[in-house]
């Protein structure tokens, strides 16, 4: 008997559906009745469950109910139901950040504003995370929104401040973009940075750096993608760079602008394109 015949057999399909339903019900019961045991199970098989959302759309909602996540608010694993229960009443979305390592995500500049105004951010480190989160779309009528998204506005967050109207025509942003040339798509003042000087953000629905690395390792052709650099207008390094530009010190300005770009690479958990040049720039600036 061929495997194809068995897969198309009506009785086999009924058995598969029944087993799937029973398994999900059992896991839901374990999660509700013995959370420590379920968390141990999740640690071993959570990634496989998340992969199920990409192949079993019928049970996607049930699988979402079973998912547990790390966040920027402590060591405790949280479910999406936990997230919604803790969210502020006026919060419009479920915020997340994808990356390779939990420690790097926990200290990412991109969550500084969220931590400041006490908004929970899910920290997703499995390779499958960006795929399922885009497939799921939303939970409890709240869309999943990446804190790396370029169109993220602080005024849309509970407790966030309105953007400075002068940001749109900030001369230094244009000057820095001209200096960095093809290294970036654009330079913009940031609403998400609090303590850090710079970071990269994602344009539109483009793949994150983590997903691009995964696809590249699989041999998938990818076009080169320029990144948008966001800088913190209130940071001393940015203010120093702006002052150098106003004073016409092109050499020091160039070194400072490149340093901001390198720091954005490091914040992504990646080495700058030329680490040796970074070392020379730091030495030059320290001696100035």
MOCORRA-V108488 format. One record per residue. N is the residue number from 1. SS is DSSP state (2 for helix, 1 for strand, 0 for the rest). NEAR is the number of other C-alpha atoms within 8 Angstrom. D_LAST is the distance of its C-alpha to the last C-alpha in whole Angstrom. Layout:
BEGIN
n-><N | N>
ss-><SS | SS>
near-><NEAR | NEAR>
d_last-><D_LAST | D_LAST>
END
This chain:
BEGIN
n-><1 | 2 | 3 | 4 | 5 | 6 | 7 | 8 | 9 | 10 | 11 | 12 | 13 | 14 | 15 | 16 | 17 | 18 | 19 | 20 | 21 | 22 | 23 | 24 | 25 | 26 | 27 | 28 | 29 | 30 | 31 | 32 | 33 | 34 | 35 | 36 | 37 | 38 | 39 | 40 | 41 | 42 | 43 | 44 | 45 | 46 | 47 | 48 | 49 | 50 | 51 | 52 | 53 | 54 | 55 | 56 | 57 | 58 | 59 | 60 | 61 | 62 | 63 | 64 | 65 | 66 | 67 | 68 | 69 | 70 | 71 | 72 | 73 | 74 | 75 | 76 | 77 | 78 | 79 | 80 | 81 | 82 | 83 | 84 | 85 | 86 | 87 | 88 | 89 | 90 | 91 | 92 | 93 | 94 | 95 | 96 | 97 | 98 | 99 | 100 | 101 | 102 | 103 | 104 | 105 | 106 | 107 | 108 | 109 | 110 | 111 | 112 | 113 | 114 | 115 | 116 | 117 | 118 | 119 | 120 | 121 | 122 | 123 | 124 | 125 | 126 | 127 | 128 | 129 | 130 | 131 | 132 | 133 | 134 | 135 | 136 | 137 | 138 | 139 | 140 | 141 | 142 | 143 | 144 | 145 | 146 | 147 | 148 | 149 | 150 | 151 | 152 | 153 | 154 | 155 | 156 | 157 | 158 | 159 | 160 | 161 | 162 | 163 | 164 | 165 | 166 | 167 | 168 | 169 | 170 | 171 | 172 | 173 | 174 | 175 | 176 | 177 | 178 | 179 | 180 | 181 | 182 | 183 | 184 | 185 | 186 | 187 | 188 | 189 | 190 | 191 | 192 | 193 | 194 | 195 | 196 | 197 | 198 | 199 | 200 | 201 | 202 | 203 | 204 | 205 | 206 | 207 | 208 | 209 | 210 | 211 | 212 | 213 | 214 | 215 | 216 | 217 | 218 | 219 | 220 | 221 | 222 | 223 | 224 | 225 | 226 | 227 | 228 | 229 | 230 | 231 | 232 | 233 | 234 | 235 | 236 | 237 | 238 | 239 | 240 | 241 | 242 | 243 | 244 | 245 | 246 | 247 | 248 | 249 | 250 | 251 | 252 | 253 | 254 | 255 | 256 | 257 | 258 | 259 | 260 | 261 | 262 | 263 | 264 | 265 | 266 | 267 | 268 | 269 | 270 | 271 | 272 | 273 | 274 | 275 | 276 | 277 | 278 | 279 | 280 | 281 | 282 | 283 | 284 | 285 | 286 | 287 | 288>
ss-><0 | 0 | 2 | 2 | 2 | 2 | 2 | 2 | 0 | 2 | 2 | 2 | 2 | 2 | 2 | 2 | 2 | 2 | 2 | 2 | 2 | 2 | 2 | 2 | 2 | 2 | 2 | 2 | 2 | 2 | 2 | 2 | 2 | 0 | 2 | 2 | 2 | 2 | 2 | 2 | 2 | 2 | 2 | 2 | 2 | 2 | 2 | 2 | 2 | 2 | 2 | 2 | 2 | 2 | 2 | 0 | 2 | 2 | 2 | 2 | 2 | 2 | 2 | 2 | 2 | 2 | 0 | 0 | 1 | 1 | 1 | 0 | 0 | 0 | 0 | 0 | 0 | 1 | 0 | 2 | 2 | 2 | 2 | 2 | 2 | 2 | 0 | 0 | 0 | 0 | 0 | 0 | 1 | 1 | 1 | 1 | 1 | 1 | 0 | 0 | 0 | 2 | 2 | 2 | 2 | 2 | 0 | 0 | 2 | 2 | 2 | 2 | 2 | 2 | 2 | 2 | 0 | 0 | 0 | 0 | 1 | 1 | 1 | 1 | 0 | 0 | 0 | 0 | 2 | 2 | 2 | 2 | 2 | 2 | 2 | 2 | 0 | 1 | 1 | 0 | 0 | 1 | 1 | 1 | 1 | 1 | 0 | 0 | 1 | 0 | 0 | 0 | 0 | 2 | 2 | 2 | 0 | 0 | 0 | 0 | 0 | 0 | 0 | 0 | 2 | 2 | 2 | 2 | 2 | 0 | 2 | 2 | 2 | 2 | 2 | 2 | 2 | 2 | 2 | 2 | 2 | 2 | 2 | 1 | 1 | 1 | 1 | 1 | 1 | 0 | 0 | 0 | 0 | 0 | 0 | 0 | 0 | 1 | 1 | 1 | 1 | 1 | 0 | 0 | 0 | 0 | 0 | 0 | 2 | 2 | 2 | 2 | 2 | 2 | 2 | 2 | 2 | 0 | 0 | 0 | 0 | 0 | 0 | 0 | 0 | 0 | 1 | 1 | 1 | 1 | 1 | 0 | 0 | 0 | 0 | 2 | 2 | 2 | 2 | 2 | 2 | 2 | 2 | 2 | 2 | 2 | 2 | 0 | 0 | 2 | 2 | 2 | 2 | 2 | 2 | 2 | 2 | 2 | 2 | 2 | 2 | 2 | 2 | 2 | 2 | 2 | 2 | 0 | 0 | 0 | 0 | 0 | 0 | 0 | 2 | 2 | 2 | 2 | 2 | 2 | 2 | 2 | 2 | 2 | 2 | 2 | 2 | 0>
near-><4 | 5 | 6 | 6 | 8 | 9 | 8 | 8 | 8 | 6 | 6 | 10 | 10 | 8 | 8 | 8 | 8 | 8 | 8 | 8 | 8 | 8 | 8 | 10 | 8 | 8 | 10 | 10 | 8 | 11 | 12 | 7 | 6 | 8 | 9 | 6 | 9 | 11 | 11 | 8 | 9 | 9 | 7 | 7 | 8 | 11 | 9 | 7 | 10 | 14 | 10 | 10 | 15 | 11 | 6 | 8 | 7 | 5 | 8 | 12 | 7 | 8 | 13 | 10 | 10 | 10 | 11 | 11 | 10 | 11 | 14 | 11 | 8 | 5 | 6 | 7 | 9 | 11 | 11 | 11 | 8 | 8 | 11 | 8 | 6 | 6 | 9 | 7 | 4 | 5 | 8 | 8 | 8 | 12 | 11 | 12 | 12 | 12 | 12 | 9 | 7 | 10 | 6 | 10 | 11 | 10 | 7 | 10 | 13 | 10 | 14 | 12 | 11 | 11 | 11 | 7 | 9 | 6 | 9 | 12 | 13 | 11 | 15 | 12 | 10 | 8 | 9 | 9 | 11 | 10 | 8 | 12 | 9 | 8 | 8 | 9 | 8 | 9 | 9 | 4 | 5 | 9 | 10 | 13 | 9 | 8 | 10 | 10 | 11 | 9 | 5 | 8 | 8 | 11 | 10 | 8 | 9 | 9 | 6 | 9 | 6 | 6 | 9 | 5 | 5 | 6 | 9 | 5 | 5 | 9 | 6 | 8 | 10 | 9 | 8 | 10 | 11 | 7 | 8 | 10 | 7 | 6 | 7 | 12 | 9 | 8 | 13 | 10 | 11 | 9 | 9 | 11 | 15 | 8 | 7 | 9 | 14 | 14 | 15 | 12 | 11 | 13 | 9 | 7 | 5 | 6 | 8 | 9 | 6 | 11 | 10 | 10 | 8 | 9 | 11 | 10 | 7 | 6 | 6 | 7 | 6 | 7 | 4 | 4 | 4 | 8 | 12 | 14 | 15 | 12 | 13 | 14 | 9 | 6 | 10 | 7 | 8 | 13 | 10 | 8 | 11 | 10 | 8 | 12 | 11 | 7 | 6 | 6 | 9 | 8 | 6 | 9 | 12 | 9 | 11 | 12 | 12 | 9 | 11 | 11 | 10 | 10 | 12 | 12 | 13 | 10 | 10 | 9 | 7 | 7 | 8 | 10 | 4 | 7 | 8 | 6 | 7 | 11 | 8 | 8 | 11 | 9 | 8 | 9 | 10 | 6 | 5 | 4>
d_last-><79 | 76 | 72 | 72 | 76 | 75 | 72 | 74 | 77 | 77 | 78 | 75 | 73 | 74 | 74 | 70 | 70 | 71 | 69 | 66 | 67 | 69 | 65 | 63 | 66 | 65 | 62 | 62 | 64 | 62 | 59 | 61 | 63 | 61 | 57 | 56 | 58 | 57 | 53 | 54 | 56 | 53 | 50 | 53 | 54 | 52 | 50 | 54 | 55 | 52 | 53 | 56 | 55 | 54 | 58 | 60 | 60 | 63 | 61 | 58 | 58 | 60 | 57 | 54 | 56 | 56 | 52 | 50 | 46 | 43 | 41 | 38 | 40 | 41 | 43 | 46 | 47 | 48 | 51 | 51 | 53 | 51 | 48 | 51 | 52 | 49 | 47 | 47 | 50 | 48 | 46 | 47 | 46 | 45 | 41 | 40 | 37 | 38 | 36 | 36 | 36 | 37 | 34 | 31 | 33 | 33 | 30 | 29 | 27 | 30 | 32 | 30 | 32 | 35 | 35 | 34 | 37 | 39 | 40 | 41 | 40 | 41 | 39 | 41 | 40 | 43 | 43 | 46 | 45 | 43 | 47 | 49 | 47 | 47 | 51 | 52 | 50 | 51 | 53 | 55 | 54 | 50 | 48 | 46 | 42 | 39 | 36 | 34 | 36 | 34 | 37 | 37 | 37 | 36 | 39 | 41 | 40 | 42 | 40 | 37 | 36 | 37 | 34 | 32 | 34 | 31 | 29 | 32 | 30 | 26 | 25 | 21 | 23 | 25 | 22 | 20 | 24 | 24 | 20 | 21 | 25 | 27 | 25 | 27 | 30 | 28 | 25 | 27 | 26 | 27 | 30 | 30 | 27 | 26 | 24 | 22 | 20 | 22 | 25 | 27 | 31 | 34 | 36 | 40 | 42 | 40 | 39 | 37 | 34 | 37 | 40 | 38 | 38 | 41 | 43 | 41 | 42 | 46 | 46 | 45 | 44 | 41 | 39 | 36 | 34 | 31 | 30 | 29 | 25 | 25 | 22 | 23 | 22 | 22 | 19 | 16 | 14 | 16 | 16 | 12 | 13 | 16 | 14 | 12 | 15 | 17 | 15 | 15 | 12 | 14 | 11 | 8 | 12 | 13 | 11 | 11 | 15 | 16 | 14 | 17 | 19 | 19 | 19 | 22 | 24 | 23 | 25 | 28 | 28 | 27 | 25 | 23 | 24 | 21 | 20 | 19 | 17 | 15 | 14 | 12 | 11 | 10 | 9 | 6 | 5 | 6 | 4 | 0>
END
